[in-house]
Amino acid sequence: MAEVQIKNPFVNLPGYSCFGCSPHNSYGLAMEFIEQDETIVSFWSPKEHFSGFLGVLHGGVQATLHDEIASWVVFVKLKTAGYTADLSIKYLNPVLISKGTIKLVSKLEALDGNFATMYTELYDGAGKLCSESRAKYFIVPEHIAQKKFAYPGIDAFY
């Protein structure tokens, strides 16, 4: 299994403060990503202030984790950018923060014209599948992604 750490090429953009992936947003998730064959993977350690009910990771935070990793599938696997058109999540089990580091795995499931659908799974620190999602993104050609979304080109991610 080929595994490559993905660089965040947006970190030095003026005003960049993404809640999902900026390492400089003190309120954010500061997600990082690894490419493993056809998937994008993220390991993320939840903190108590992301809980909803008594040590359970808030469902909205889970939704953000799913949405964010899906966008990185677009950046890296489709070599462009876009925006979320639809996000559907199934919450299967509570994510107990005390279980530790969460693993997310996302991959391209379908490509239909300008729409890409990513399938993502979220596992708790014990390896239990806790939620799964399908995110549909409206994607744009790379030259538009560069102009409107500051997409730096695929080489900037490695």
Secondary structure, DSSP 4 states (H G I P E B T S, - for coil): --EEEEP-TTTTSTT---TTT-TT-TTS----EEEETTEEEEEE---GGGBSSTTBB-HHHHHHHHHHHHHHHHHHHSSS-EEEEEEEEEE-S--BGGG--EEEEEEEEEEETTEEEEEEEEE-TTS-EEEEEEEEEEE--HHHHHHHH----GGGG-
